Amino acid sequence: MTSLLLAVPLVLAAPIPKDFNRPTLEGTWVFVSATSSGRPDALYDGAKWVLEKDGKATRHVGGDAGSAAGYKADPKAKTFDWTVSGTTWTGIYELKGDTLKVALGLESRPTEFAGPSVYVFTMKKAK
């Protein structure tokens, strides 16, 4: 009993890991808006991405059954790379609550959520 009482303060004093309760990108994301070079892009109306933990993804655009895709996200650098049909676009992302914002560059990795040759997608996590 004494050893148990001595162990309780050690457990309570242990630091909480940085990743504890961190929101994740995994799940179904429904597009709220999409722009290409600052102009609205109606192609993505009703689109969604399904992101899996292992980097696999499914892209649903225009009511299609979905096509295989992949992604790689770095939470420290806030970078996001999207691969579909053998082509990879590099970008950045921002996750606030249930809103995911992704900017993908057509020519290079963007540094902000705007600009020429930049797609910007804003999505809400499906419940």
N, CA, C and O atoms as a GROMACS GRO file, in nm:
protein
  508
    1MET      N    1   0.083  -0.119   0.000
    1MET     CA    2   0.000   0.000   0.000
    1MET      C    3   0.087   0.126   0.000
    1MET      O    4   0.056   0.224  -0.067
    2THR      N    5   0.196   0.121   0.076
    2THR     CA    6   0.284   0.236   0.083
    2THR      C    7   0.346   0.266  -0.053
    2THR      O    8   0.358   0.382  -0.091
    3SER      N    9   0.386   0.161  -0.126
    3SER     CA   10   0.447   0.185  -0.258
    3SER      C   11   0.346   0.247  -0.354
    3SER      O   12   0.384   0.328  -0.439
    4LEU      N   13   0.220   0.210  -0.344
    4LEU     CA   14   0.117   0.270  -0.428
    4LEU      C   15   0.101   0.417  -0.396
    4LEU      O   16   0.086   0.499  -0.488
    5LEU      N   17   0.104   0.452  -0.272
    5LEU     CA   18   0.091   0.593  -0.232
    5LEU      C   19   0.210   0.674  -0.278
    5LEU      O   20   0.196   0.792  -0.309
    6LEU      N   21   0.327   0.614  -0.282
    6LEU     CA   22   0.446   0.684  -0.330
    6LEU      C   23   0.443   0.700  -0.482
    6LEU      O   24   0.499   0.798  -0.534
    7ALA      N   25   0.381   0.609  -0.554
    7ALA     CA   26   0.377   0.614  -0.701
    7ALA      C   27   0.276   0.716  -0.752
    7ALA      O   28   0.296   0.771  -0.860
    8VAL      N   29   0.169   0.742  -0.680
    8VAL     CA   30   0.065   0.834  -0.726
    8VAL      C   31   0.119   0.973  -0.755
    8VAL      O   32   0.088   1.027  -0.861
    9PRO      N   33   0.199   1.035  -0.666
    9PRO     CA   34   0.252   1.168  -0.700
    9PRO      C   35   0.341   1.167  -0.824
    9PRO      O   36   0.343   1.266  -0.898
   10LEU      N   37   0.414   1.059  -0.849
   10LEU     CA   38   0.498   1.052  -0.968
   10LEU      C   39   0.415   1.051  -1.095
   10LEU      O   40   0.450   1.116  -1.193
   11VAL      N   41   0.306   0.978  -1.095
   11VAL     CA   42   0.217   0.973  -1.211
   11VAL      C   43   0.152   1.108  -1.234
   11VAL      O   44   0.143   1.154  -1.348
   12LEU      N   45   0.107   1.172  -1.130
   12LEU     CA   46   0.042   1.302  -1.143
   12LEU      C   47   0.138   1.411  -1.187
   12LEU      O   48   0.096   1.509  -1.249
   13ALA      N   49   0.266   1.395  -1.156
   13ALA     CA   50   0.365   1.496  -1.192
   13ALA      C   51   0.423   1.475  -1.332
   13ALA      O   52   0.496   1.561  -1.382
   14ALA      N   53   0.392   1.363  -1.396
   14ALA     CA   54   0.447   1.334  -1.529
   14ALA      C   55   0.396   1.437  -1.629
   14ALA      O   56   0.279   1.474  -1.626
   15PRO      N   57   0.483   1.484  -1.718
   15PRO     CA   58   0.439   1.582  -1.817
   15PRO      C   59   0.341   1.522  -1.918
   15PRO      O   60   0.350   1.403  -1.949
   16ILE      N   61   0.250   1.602  -1.967
   16ILE     CA   62   0.155   1.559  -2.068
   16ILE      C   63   0.224   1.567  -2.203
   16ILE      O   64   0.282   1.670  -2.236
   17PRO      N   65   0.219   1.459  -2.282
   17PRO     CA   66   0.285   1.462  -2.414
   17PRO      C   67   0.228   1.574  -2.501
   17PRO      O   68   0.110   1.607  -2.493
   18LYS      N   69   0.314   1.633  -2.585
   18LYS     CA   70   0.271   1.742  -2.673
   18LYS      C   71   0.160   1.700  -2.768
   18LYS      O   72   0.074   1.782  -2.802
   19ASP      N   73   0.159   1.574  -2.811
   19ASP     CA   74   0.059   1.526  -2.906
   19ASP      C   75  -0.072   1.488  -2.840
   19ASP      O   76  -0.167   1.451  -2.909
   20PHE      N   77  -0.080   1.495  -2.708
   20PHE     CA   78  -0.201   1.455  -2.638
   20PHE      C   79  -0.318   1.543  -2.681
   20PHE      O   80  -0.313   1.666  -2.670
   21ASN      N   81  -0.422   1.478  -2.729
   21ASN     CA   82  -0.545   1.547  -2.767
   21ASN      C   83  -0.527   1.645  -2.883
   21ASN      O   84  -0.608   1.737  -2.899
   22ARG      N   85  -0.425   1.629  -2.963
   22ARG     CA   86  -0.403   1.716  -3.079
   22ARG      C   87  -0.502   1.678  -3.189
   22ARG      O   88  -0.517   1.560  -3.220
   23PRO      N   89  -0.569   1.775  -3.248
   23PRO     CA   90  -0.660   1.742  -3.358
   23PRO      C   91  -0.583   1.677  -3.473
   23PRO      O   92  -0.467   1.711  -3.498
   24THR      N   93  -0.647   1.584  -3.540
   24THR     CA   94  -0.581   1.514  -3.650
   24THR      C   95  -0.649   1.548  -3.783
   24THR      O   96  -0.761   1.598  -3.787
   25LEU      N   97  -0.578   1.519  -3.889
   25LEU     CA   98  -0.631   1.543  -4.023
   25LEU      C   99  -0.715   1.426  -4.072
   25LEU      O  100  -0.788   1.439  -4.170
   26GLU      N  101  -0.705   1.312  -4.006
   26GLU     CA  102  -0.779   1.195  -4.050
   26GLU      C  103  -0.929   1.220  -4.040
   26GLU      O  104  -0.978   1.279  -3.944
   27GLY      N  105  -1.001   1.173  -4.142
   27GLY     CA  106  -1.145   1.186  -4.143
   27GLY      C  107  -1.195   1.235  -4.278
   27GLY      O  108  -1.119   1.244  -4.374
   28THR      N  109  -1.323   1.266  -4.283
   28THR     CA  110  -1.386   1.315  -4.405
   28THR      C  111  -1.398   1.466  -4.397
   28THR      O  112  -1.452   1.521  -4.301
   29TRP      N  113  -1.347   1.534  -4.500
   29TRP     CA  114  -1.347   1.680  -4.507
   29TRP      C  115  -1.433   1.725  -4.625
   29TRP      O  116  -1.407   1.686  -4.739
   30VAL      N  117  -1.533   1.805  -4.598
   30VAL     CA  118  -1.625   1.854  -4.700
   30VAL      C  119  -1.585   1.996  -4.738
   30VAL      O  120  -1.566   2.081  -4.650
   31PHE      N  121  -1.573   2.023  -4.868
   31PHE     CA  122  -1.529   2.154  -4.916
   31PHE      C  123  -1.635   2.260  -4.888
   31PHE      O  124  -1.753   2.242  -4.918
   32VAL      N  125  -1.590   2.371  -4.831
   32VAL     CA  126  -1.675   2.488  -4.808
   32VAL      C  127  -1.651   2.588  -4.921
   32VAL      O  128  -1.744   2.651  -4.971
   33SER      N  129  -1.523   2.602  -4.960
   33SER     CA  130  -1.489   2.692  -5.070
   33SER      C  131  -1.358   2.646  -5.133
   33SER      O  132  -1.276   2.577  -5.071
   34ALA      N  133  -1.340   2.688  -5.257
   34ALA     CA  134  -1.217   2.659  -5.330
   34ALA      C  135  -1.189   2.775  -5.424
   34ALA      O  136  -1.280   2.826  -5.490
   35THR      N  137  -1.063   2.816  -5.429
   35THR     CA  138  -1.023   2.921  -5.522
   35THR      C  139  -0.899   2.876  -5.598
   35THR      O  140  -0.817   2.799  -5.548
   36SER      N  141  -0.887   2.926  -5.718
   36SER     CA  142  -0.770   2.904  -5.800
   36SER      C  143  -0.718   3.041  -5.841
   36SER      O  144  -0.788   3.116  -5.909
   37SER      N  145  -0.596   3.072  -5.799
   37SER     CA  146  -0.537   3.204  -5.826
   37SER      C  147  -0.631   3.316  -5.783
   37SER      O  148  -0.641   3.420  -5.849
   38GLY      N  149  -0.701   3.295  -5.671
   38GLY     CA  150  -0.788   3.397  -5.614
   38GLY      C  151  -0.930   3.399  -5.668
   38GLY      O  152  -1.012   3.476  -5.619
   39ARG      N  153  -0.960   3.318  -5.768
   39ARG     CA  154  -1.095   3.315  -5.826
   39ARG      C  155  -1.169   3.190  -5.779
   39ARG      O  156  -1.109   3.083  -5.770
   40PRO      N  157  -1.299   3.202  -5.748
   40PRO     CA  158  -1.376   3.084  -5.705
   40PRO      C  159  -1.370   2.973  -5.810
   40PRO      O  160  -1.372   3.000  -5.930
   41ASP      N  161  -1.362   2.850  -5.763
   41ASP     CA  162  -1.355   2.735  -5.852
   41ASP      C  163  -1.472   2.643  -5.821
   41ASP      O  164  -1.469   2.569  -5.722
   42ALA      N  165  -1.576   2.647  -5.904
   42ALA     CA  166  -1.699   2.572  -5.882
   42ALA      C  167  -1.681   2.421  -5.899
   42ALA      O  168  -1.768   2.344  -5.859
   43LEU      N  169  -1.569   2.378  -5.956
   43LEU     CA  170  -1.544   2.235  -5.974
   43LEU      C  171  -1.550   2.161  -5.840
   43LEU      O  172  -1.586   2.044  -5.835
   44TYR      N  173  -1.516   2.230  -5.732
   44TYR     CA  174  -1.508   2.166  -5.602
   44TYR      C  175  -1.635   2.181  -5.518
   44TYR      O  176  -1.635   2.142  -5.401
   45ASP      N  177  -1.741   2.235  -5.574
   45ASP     CA  178  -1.869   2.242  -5.503
   45ASP      C  179  -1.914   2.099  -5.470
   45ASP      O  180  -1.929   2.016  -5.559
   46GLY      N  181  -1.934   2.072  -5.342
   46GLY     CA  182  -1.978   1.940  -5.299
   46GLY      C  183  -1.868   1.836  -5.293
   46GLY      O  184  -1.894   1.719  -5.264
   47ALA      N  185  -1.745   1.876  -5.319
   47ALA     CA  186  -1.633   1.781  -5.316
   47ALA      C  187  -1.597   1.746  -5.173
   47ALA      O  188  -1.634   1.816  -5.079
   48LYS      N  189  -1.524   1.636  -5.158
   48LYS     CA  190  -1.473   1.600  -5.026
   48LYS      C  191  -1.345   1.518  -5.040
   48LYS      O  192  -1.321   1.452  -5.141
   49TRP      N  193  -1.265   1.523  -4.935
   49TRP     CA  194  -1.147   1.440  -4.922
   49TRP      C  195  -1.169   1.350  -4.802
   49TRP      O  196  -1.219   1.393  -4.699
   50VAL      N  197  -1.130   1.224  -4.816
   50VAL     CA  198  -1.129   1.132  -4.703
   50VAL      C  199  -0.983   1.100  -4.678
   50VAL      O  200  -0.917   1.034  -4.759
   51LEU      N  201  -0.931   1.146  -4.564
   51LEU     CA  202  -0.791   1.129  -4.529
   51LEU      C  203  -0.777   1.018  -4.425
   51LEU      O  204  -0.845   1.020  -4.322
   52GLU      N  205  -0.690   0.923  -4.453
   52GLU     CA  206  -0.667   0.812  -4.361
   52GLU      C  207  -0.536   0.832  -4.288
   52GLU      O  208  -0.450   0.910  -4.330
   53LYS      N  209  -0.520   0.762  -4.177
   53LYS     CA  210  -0.403   0.778  -4.091
   53LYS      C  211  -0.273   0.742  -4.162
   53LYS      O  212  -0.169   0.802  -4.134
   54ASP      N  213  -0.276   0.647  -4.254
   54ASP     CA  214  -0.155   0.599  -4.319
   54ASP      C  215  -0.112   0.681  -4.440
   54ASP      O  216  -0.021   0.641  -4.513
   55GLY      N  217  -0.176   0.796  -4.462
   55GLY     CA  218  -0.140   0.882  -4.575
   55GLY      C  219  -0.219   0.853  -4.701
   55GLY      O  220  -0.202   0.922  -4.802
   56LYS      N  221  -0.303   0.753  -4.696
   56LYS     CA  222  -0.390   0.726  -4.811
   56LYS      C  223  -0.509   0.820  -4.805
   56LYS      O  224  -0.550   0.865  -4.698
   57ALA      N  225  -0.564   0.848  -4.922
   57ALA     CA  226  -0.678   0.939  -4.928
   57ALA      C  227  -0.767   0.900  -5.046
   57ALA      O  228  -0.725   0.830  -5.137
   58THR      N  229  -0.889   0.948  -5.040
   58THR     CA  230  -0.982   0.934  -5.151
   58THR      C  231  -1.034   1.072  -5.183
   58THR      O  232  -1.073   1.148  -5.093
   59ARG      N  233  -1.036   1.106  -5.310
   59ARG     CA  234  -1.083   1.236  -5.355
   59ARG      C  235  -1.216   1.218  -5.425
   59ARG      O  236  -1.228   1.137  -5.518
   60HIS      N  237  -1.317   1.291  -5.382
   60HIS     CA  238  -1.450   1.287  -5.444
   60HIS      C  239  -1.479   1.426  -5.499
   60HIS      O  240  -1.494   1.522  -5.423
   61VAL      N  241  -1.487   1.437  -5.630
   61VAL     CA  242  -1.514   1.566  -5.696
   61VAL      C  243  -1.625   1.544  -5.799
   61VAL      O  244  -1.621   1.448  -5.875
   62GLY      N  245  -1.722   1.634  -5.800
   62GLY     CA  246  -1.828   1.628  -5.901
   62GLY      C  247  -1.916   1.505  -5.891
   62GLY      O  248  -1.968   1.459  -5.992
   63GLY      N  249  -1.934   1.452  -5.771
   63GLY     CA  250  -2.023   1.338  -5.754
   63GLY      C  251  -1.965   1.205  -5.798
   63GLY      O  252  -2.038   1.107  -5.806
   64ASP      N  253  -1.834   1.200  -5.829
   64ASP     CA  254  -1.775   1.073  -5.870
   64ASP      C  255  -1.766   0.976  -5.752
   64ASP      O  256  -1.786   1.015  -5.637
   65ALA      N  257  -1.736   0.851  -5.781
   65ALA     CA  258  -1.728   0.748  -5.678
   65ALA      C  259  -1.602   0.761  -5.593
   65ALA      O  260  -1.587   0.693  -5.492
   66GLY      N  261  -1.512   0.845  -5.635
   66GLY     CA  262  -1.389   0.866  -5.560
   66GLY      C  263  -1.269   0.810  -5.634
   66GLY      O  264  -1.277   0.706  -5.699
   67SER      N  265  -1.158   0.880  -5.623
   67SER     CA  266  -1.035   0.834  -5.685
   67SER      C  267  -0.925   0.831  -5.579
   67SER      O  268  -0.923   0.913  -5.488
   68ALA      N  269  -0.835   0.734  -5.593
   68ALA     CA  270  -0.727   0.717  -5.497
   68ALA      C  271  -0.632   0.837  -5.501
   68ALA      O  272  -0.601   0.890  -5.607
   69ALA      N  273  -0.589   0.876  -5.385
   69ALA     CA  274  -0.495   0.986  -5.371
   69ALA      C  275  -0.408   0.957  -5.249
   69ALA      O  276  -0.424   0.854  -5.183
   70GLY      N  277  -0.318   1.046  -5.221
   70GLY     CA  278  -0.233   1.033  -5.104
   70GLY      C  279  -0.195   1.170  -5.053
   70GLY      O  280  -0.200   1.269  -5.126
   71TYR      N  281  -0.157   1.175  -4.926
   71TYR     CA  282  -0.115   1.302  -4.868
   71TYR      C  283  -0.006   1.278  -4.766
   71TYR      O  284   0.010   1.168  -4.713
   72LYS      N  285   0.069   1.384  -4.740
   72LYS     CA  286   0.173   1.381  -4.638
   72LYS      C  287   0.166   1.517  -4.568
   72LYS      O  288   0.175   1.621  -4.633
   73ALA      N  289   0.149   1.515  -4.438
   73ALA     CA  290   0.139   1.639  -4.361
   73ALA      C  291   0.244   1.641  -4.252
   73ALA      O  292   0.269   1.540  -4.186
   74ASP      N  293   0.306   1.756  -4.236
   74ASP     CA  294   0.404   1.776  -4.129
   74ASP      C  295   0.345   1.878  -4.032
   74ASP      O  296   0.342   1.997  -4.064
   75PRO      N  297   0.298   1.833  -3.914
   75PRO     CA  298   0.233   1.926  -3.822
   75PRO      C  299   0.325   2.035  -3.766
   75PRO      O  300   0.278   2.143  -3.730
   76LYS      N  301   0.454   2.008  -3.760
   76LYS     CA  302   0.547   2.111  -3.709
   76LYS      C  303   0.569   2.220  -3.812
   76LYS      O  304   0.564   2.339  -3.778
   77ALA      N  305   0.594   2.182  -3.937
   77ALA     CA  306   0.621   2.279  -4.043
   77ALA      C  307   0.492   2.329  -4.108
   77ALA      O  308   0.494   2.427  -4.183
   78LYS      N  309   0.380   2.262  -4.079
   78LYS     CA  310   0.249   2.296  -4.139
   78LYS      C  311   0.252   2.281  -4.290
   78LYS      O  312   0.187   2.356  -4.362
   79THR      N  313   0.330   2.182  -4.339
   79THR     CA  314   0.333   2.156  -4.482
   79THR      C  315   0.237   2.042  -4.515
   79THR      O  316   0.210   1.955  -4.432
   80PHE      N  317   0.186   2.044  -4.638
   80PHE     CA  318   0.089   1.945  -4.682
   80PHE      C  319   0.118   1.915  -4.829
   80PHE      O  320   0.120   2.006  -4.912
   81ASP      N  321   0.142   1.788  -4.860
   81ASP     CA  322   0.166   1.746  -4.998
   81ASP      C  323   0.053   1.655  -5.041
   81ASP      O  324   0.016   1.563  -4.967
   82TRP      N  325  -0.002   1.677  -5.158
   82TRP     CA  326  -0.117   1.605  -5.210
   82TRP      C  327  -0.077   1.537  -5.340
   82TRP      O  328  -0.026   1.602  -5.430
   83THR      N  329  -0.101   1.406  -5.350
   83THR     CA  330  -0.065   1.330  -5.469
   83THR      C  331  -0.189   1.264  -5.527
   83THR      O  332  -0.262   1.194  -5.458
   84VAL      N  333  -0.212   1.289  -5.655
   84VAL     CA  334  -0.322   1.225  -5.726
   84VAL      C  335  -0.278   1.203  -5.870
   84VAL      O  336  -0.215   1.290  -5.930
   85SER      N  337  -0.310   1.087  -5.924
   85SER     CA  338  -0.274   1.050  -6.062
   85SER      C  339  -0.125   1.067  -6.090
   85SER      O  340  -0.086   1.108  -6.198
   86GLY      N  341  -0.042   1.034  -5.991
   86GLY     CA  342   0.102   1.038  -6.010
   86GLY      C  343   0.166   1.176  -6.000
   86GLY      O  344   0.287   1.189  -6.016
   87THR      N  345   0.086   1.279  -5.975
   87THR     CA  346   0.139   1.415  -5.963
   87THR      C  347   0.126   1.462  -5.819
   87THR      O  348   0.022   1.441  -5.756
   88THR      N  349   0.231   1.524  -5.766
   88THR     CA  350   0.229   1.575  -5.629
   88THR      C  351   0.234   1.727  -5.630
   88THR      O  352   0.320   1.788  -5.694
   89TRP      N  353   0.140   1.787  -5.558
   89TRP     CA  354   0.138   1.931  -5.536
   89TRP      C  355   0.182   1.957  -5.394
   89TRP      O  356   0.140   1.887  -5.302
   90THR      N  357   0.267   2.056  -5.376
   90THR     CA  358   0.316   2.088  -5.242
   90THR      C  359   0.240   2.208  -5.188
   90THR      O  360   0.198   2.296  -5.263
   91GLY      N  361   0.223   2.211  -5.057
   91GLY     CA  362   0.147   2.320  -5.000
   91GLY      C  363   0.169   2.338  -4.851
   91GLY      O  364   0.264   2.286  -4.792
   92ILE      N  365   0.077   2.412  -4.794
   92ILE     CA  366   0.075   2.440  -4.651
   92ILE      C  367  -0.067   2.416  -4.601
   92ILE      O  368  -0.162   2.410  -4.680
   93TYR      N  369  -0.082   2.403  -4.469
   93TYR     CA  370  -0.216   2.387  -4.416
   93TYR      C  371  -0.229   2.455  -4.280
   93TYR      O  372  -0.131   2.487  -4.213
   94GLU      N  373  -0.356   2.476  -4.244
   94GLU     CA  374  -0.389   2.534  -4.115
   94GLU      C  375  -0.513   2.459  -4.065
   94GLU      O  376  -0.612   2.445  -4.137
   95LEU      N  377  -0.505   2.411  -3.942
   95LEU     CA  378  -0.617   2.339  -3.882
   95LEU      C  379  -0.662   2.414  -3.758
   95LEU      O  380  -0.587   2.430  -3.663
   96LYS      N  381  -0.787   2.459  -3.762
   96LYS     CA  382  -0.846   2.530  -3.648
   96LYS      C  383  -0.979   2.464  -3.616
   96LYS      O  384  -1.076   2.481  -3.690
   97GLY      N  385  -0.984   2.389  -3.507
   97GLY     CA  386  -1.106   2.319  -3.471
   97GLY      C  387  -1.146   2.220  -3.578
   97GLY      O  388  -1.069   2.129  -3.611
   98ASP      N  389  -1.265   2.237  -3.634
   98ASP     CA  390  -1.312   2.147  -3.739
   98ASP      C  391  -1.299   2.208  -3.878
   98ASP      O  392  -1.366   2.164  -3.972
   99THR      N  393  -1.212   2.309  -3.892
   99THR     CA  394  -1.189   2.373  -4.022
   99THR      C  395  -1.045   2.349  -4.067
   99THR      O  396  -0.950   2.378  -3.994
  100LEU      N  397  -1.030   2.297  -4.188
  100LEU     CA  398  -0.900   2.272  -4.248
  100LEU      C  399  -0.886   2.361  -4.370
  100LEU      O  400  -0.972   2.362  -4.458
  101LYS      N  401  -0.777   2.434  -4.375
  101LYS     CA  402  -0.748   2.520  -4.489
  101LYS      C  403  -0.616   2.471  -4.549
  101LYS      O  404  -0.516   2.457  -4.479
  102VAL      N  405  -0.618   2.446  -4.681
  102VAL     CA  406  -0.500   2.395  -4.752
  102VAL      C  407  -0.472   2.485  -4.870
  102VAL      O  408  -0.564   2.519  -4.945
  103ALA      N  409  -0.347   2.523  -4.889
  103ALA     CA  410  -0.303   2.597  -5.008
  103ALA      C  411  -0.202   2.509  -5.081
  103ALA      O  412  -0.101   2.469  -5.024
  104LEU      N  413  -0.232   2.480  -5.207
  104LEU     CA  414  -0.143   2.398  -5.289
  104LEU      C  415  -0.092   2.480  -5.406
  104LEU      O  416  -0.170   2.544  -5.477
  105GLY      N  417   0.038   2.478  -5.426
  105GLY     CA  418   0.099   2.552  -5.535
  105GLY      C  419   0.109   2.471  -5.662
  105GLY      O  420   0.145   2.353  -5.658
  106LEU      N  421   0.079   2.533  -5.772
  106LEU     CA  422   0.092   2.465  -5.900
  106LEU      C  423   0.236   2.464  -5.948
  106LEU      O  424   0.275   2.377  -6.026
  107GLU      N  425   0.315   2.559  -5.901
  107GLU     CA  426   0.454   2.569  -5.945
  107GLU      C  427   0.554   2.547  -5.832
  107GLU      O  428   0.660   2.489  -5.854
  108SER      N  429   0.520   2.592  -5.710
  108SER     CA  430   0.608   2.574  -5.595
  108SER      C  431   0.523   2.580  -5.468
  108SER      O  432   0.405   2.616  -5.473
  109ARG      N  433   0.584   2.544  -5.354
  109ARG     CA  434   0.511   2.545  -5.228
  109ARG      C  435   0.477   2.689  -5.189
  109ARG      O  436   0.568   2.771  -5.174
  110PRO      N  437   0.348   2.721  -5.172
  110PRO     CA  438   0.313   2.858  -5.131
  110PRO      C  439   0.354   2.883  -4.986
  110PRO      O  440   0.373   2.790  -4.908
  111THR      N  441   0.368   3.008  -4.952
  111THR     CA  442   0.400   3.048  -4.815
  111THR      C  443   0.282   3.116  -4.748
  111THR      O  444   0.287   3.147  -4.629
  112GLU      N  445   0.176   3.139  -4.824
  112GLU     CA  446   0.054   3.198  -4.770
  112GLU      C  447  -0.067   3.141  -4.843
  112GLU      O  448  -0.053   3.069  -4.941
  113PHE      N  449  -0.184   3.174  -4.794
  113PHE     CA  450  -0.308   3.119  -4.847
  113PHE      C  451  -0.369   3.207  -4.956
  113PHE      O  452  -0.488   3.237  -4.954
  114ALA      N  453  -0.288   3.248  -5.049
  114ALA     CA  454  -0.331   3.332  -5.161
  114ALA      C  455  -0.217   3.338  -5.262
  114ALA      O  456  -0.104   3.298  -5.233
  115GLY      N  457  -0.249   3.390  -5.379
  115GLY     CA  458  -0.145   3.414  -5.478
  115GLY      C  459  -0.174   3.349  -5.611
  115GLY      O  460  -0.261   3.263  -5.623
  116PRO      N  461  -0.099   3.392  -5.712
  116PRO     CA  462  -0.115   3.332  -5.845
  116PRO      C  463  -0.066   3.188  -5.842
  116PRO      O  464   0.028   3.155  -5.770
  117SER      N  465  -0.129   3.104  -5.919
  117SER     CA  466  -0.093   2.962  -5.928
  117SER      C  467  -0.106   2.889  -5.795
  117SER      O  468  -0.032   2.795  -5.768
  118VAL      N  469  -0.202   2.934  -5.712
  118VAL     CA  470  -0.224   2.870  -5.583
  118VAL      C  471  -0.372   2.832  -5.572
  118VAL      O  472  -0.461   2.916  -5.589
  119TYR      N  473  -0.397   2.705  -5.542
  119TYR     CA  474  -0.532   2.660  -5.507
  119TYR      C  475  -0.546   2.672  -5.357
  119TYR      O  476  -0.457   2.631  -5.282
  120VAL      N  477  -0.658   2.728  -5.310
  120VAL     CA  478  -0.686   2.736  -5.167
  120VAL      C  479  -0.819   2.667  -5.142
  120VAL      O  480  -0.922   2.703  -5.200
  121PHE      N  481  -0.814   2.567  -5.055
  121PHE     CA  482  -0.934   2.490  -5.020
  121PHE      C  483  -0.964   2.511  -4.873
  121PHE      O  484  -0.876   2.501  -4.788
  122THR      N  485  -1.090   2.540  -4.844
  122THR     CA  486  -1.136   2.547  -4.705
  122THR      C  487  -1.240   2.438  -4.688
  122THR      O  488  -1.335   2.429  -4.766
  123MET      N  489  -1.221   2.355  -4.585
  123MET     CA  490  -1.307   2.240  -4.563
  123MET      C  491  -1.352   2.232  -4.418
  123MET      O  492  -1.285   2.283  -4.328
  124LYS      N  493  -1.465   2.168  -4.396
  124LYS     CA  494  -1.516   2.139  -4.262
  124LYS      C  495  -1.514   1.988  -4.242
  124LYS      O  496  -1.544   1.913  -4.335
  125LYS      N  497  -1.480   1.946  -4.122
  125LYS     CA  498  -1.479   1.804  -4.093
  125LYS      C  499  -1.622   1.753  -4.080
  125LYS      O  500  -1.703   1.812  -4.009
  126ALA      N  501  -1.651   1.644  -4.151
  126ALA     CA  502  -1.785   1.585  -4.145
  126ALA      C  503  -1.805   1.523  -4.007
  126ALA      O  504  -1.712   1.467  -3.949
  127LYS      N  505  -1.924   1.533  -3.958
  127LYS     CA  506  -1.955   1.480  -3.825
  127LYS      C  507  -1.990   1.333  -3.833
  127LYS      O  508  -2.018   1.271  -3.730
   0.00000   0.00000   0.00000
